[in-house]
Amino acid sequence: MPGQRQFYLGKGKLAIYWLIFTFWMLGFYPFLVQLGSFQMFETIDGRLMLFFEGIYIVVGLILLSDRRDKIVVFSFMIMSLISTVIVNARPVTDWIAGLRFYCPMLFLLPVIRYATATVARREFFIELMDRSLYIFLWAQAPCMLFQYYYYGGWDYGGGSLGFYQSGVVSELIYTVSFYLMLRRWQPEHGYFWNILRNWLLVFLLFPTFLNETKASFIFLVLYFLFLTPINRKFLRSMLIVVPMIAVAIFVFNYFYMNLYGKNSDTGEEVLTEEYFNFYVIGDDSSLDLMEMAYENSDVDEDQDFQRGLKWAALPWLMDDKDDSPGIWFWGNGTGILKGHSDENPSEMGAEYKWLFQGTQMTLEMLILECGIWGVVWFIFTMTMLFRSGNRHTGRQRQLTCYLIGLLVAVLFYNTSMNIIFFCLIFYYLAFLCAHWNFILEFRNIDPKRSIWSMGGLFTNVRLGNTRPEQIQILKHENTDRQ
């Protein structure tokens, strides 16, 4: 009809909506399924993850255009193919299945870079993501209160991420709150003024008190430490920040000890030096049990060895393949667990099931599957992620330091970087670290309206030309503040 605008859904908008759909689907469906049964959750989760991984592999390859991303993706695919098929003589199907485990790190990168490649897409995507992150932060409170009341917390306190995601959800609560705090931070005012003005974001950290994730102590310190502007006054600011961190740790410790003061199995007091040593590296009896499991390739189904013991077992597994040349360099090949699945594992996955069940760690899996080249590749990929390639895009030092601290913790703690939902948020924030001026293209969203906006799906931001005069005004404001 004359005078009526024709509806058009371009490739850029389609990619952005797919990322937002991924956020809402993977970020909230596990809790809803958890209300049913664990068997239902396992059945749905396996099929759904296979679907999303397959889609991202295809979409990531289609949108792969940046030279750095091509190096990241194709170098891993070639090296992992050599490691799996040629060096370790495993079938190609194991290599293909192994790509699923690294799918988030490999194929989310080009999709997010495409979604932020133009000013119009950035404006659209950033508002959608920021609103969605704000609602995610709010959603954890009722979810984790319910889980604590119904299941008693512990590993079941995974918030909207569901069963056995207590560590991941705690990581994300601190990370999302930290980012939104920086978005609303006013540099011309002091540290305490900004904390009090944004007290709600600090209050929304309390769900992390409702599960047993001990690593929350680390994230709590990172949170208040890196809210301090990193400039010449950083050391002087520590006189204010350190007491603030001490108070935060005291409050967290008070709630933690009241909720999880004793180990549910042994009845021992937690957060003591003795229990910490047992939690991290085990004791003589657990070491004997692990040696028995290694010799017999068998262990109790519910046994989850301590992280320190699993690191100690790493040389055993690598030395078992001493007949293979350069095993420490090439690794044992990808696809040990056929992606994230415990079903139909590879020969090595079945033989060392006692090691792979329960807790897994990003760095250990990289060494086991990919060897030294995999660790070098990971460091290169993270370096490229935090680099903009353009000195005029600005850098957010505080968010950069926080995310690097989070990344180091994840390497030794779990495999969050191999989870699509976590990696989506991490890549999004890491991209903004290196392109902080992008968020100055429009003012911060109003959090009071965000909670009612369905994650920004009904946003008023258009994929049209951005107002250049407004961009220049905001950039000058930011320069003056700094």
Secondary structure, DSSP 8 states (H G I E B T S, - for coil): -TT-------HHHHHHHHHHHHHHHHHHHHHHHHTT-HHHHHHHHHHHHHHHHHHHHHHHHHT---HHHHHHHHHHHHHHHIIIIIIS---HHHHHHHHHHTHHHHHHHHHHHHHTSSHHHHHHHHHHHHHHHHHHHHHHHHHHHHHHHHH-SGGG--GGG-TT-HHHHHHHHHHHHHHHHHHH--TTS-HHHHHHHTHHHHHTTGGGGGS--TTHHHHHHHHHHHTS--STTHHHHHHHHHHHHHHHHHHHHHHHHHHHSB-TTT--BSSSHHHHHHHHH--HHHHHHHHHHHHHT---TT----HHHHHHHHHHHHHTTTTSTTHHHH-S-S-TTSTT--SS--HHHHHTHHHHSS---HHHHHHHHHHHHHHHHHHHHHHHHT--S-GGG---HHHHHHHHHHHHHHHHH--GGGSHHHHHHHHHHHHHHHTGGGGGGS----HHHHTTTGGGTT----SS---HHHHHHHHHHHHHH-
